[in-house]
Amino acid sequence: MLNENKTPSDIDILIIYLEYTTAMHYQAKVFAEEVEKDSGLAVDLTMLSFEEEKQVCFLERIDALRLK
C-alpha cells in the first residue's frame, strides 16, 4: 500500500502488450485472480496494446504508478 492513511477498495492492473494471444490473456486473468485471492481486494484488470495506449493516452489521463 502506497499511502498508509488510505484503505484501497480495489487493485487496478494495466498490462500493455506487443501482440495479443489467447495464452497471454489467460495468464493475465489467472494472475489477476491470484492477486485478488491473496489480497482480498477486487482486481480491475485492463489490457491494452501499445498502439491502443498511445491512441487513448491512458497513462497520461490517470495518476499511474509505473512498475516494470
Secondary structure as the mmCIF struct_conf table of DSSP 4:
data_model
#
loop_
_struct_conf.conf_type_id
_struct_conf.id
_struct_conf.beg_label_comp_id
_struct_conf.beg_label_asym_id
_struct_conf.beg_label_seq_id
_struct_conf.end_label_comp_id
_struct_conf.end_label_asym_id
_struct_conf.end_label_seq_id
TURN_TY1_P TURN_TY1_P1 GLU A 4 ASN A 5
BEND BEND1 SER A 9 SER A 9
STRN STRN1 ASP A 10 TYR A 17
BEND BEND2 LEU A 18 GLU A 19
HELX_RH_AL_P HELX_RH_AL_P1 THR A 22 SER A 39
BEND BEND3 LEU A 41 LEU A 41
STRN STRN2 ALA A 42 SER A 49
HELX_RH_AL_P HELX_RH_AL_P2 PHE A 50 VAL A 56
TURN_TY1_P TURN_TY1_P2 CYS A 57 CYS A 57
HELX_RH_AL_P HELX_RH_AL_P3 PHE A 58 ARG A 61
TURN_TY1_P TURN_TY1_P3 ILE A 62 ASP A 63
HELX_LH_PP_P HELX_LH_PP_P1 ALA A 64 ARG A 66
#
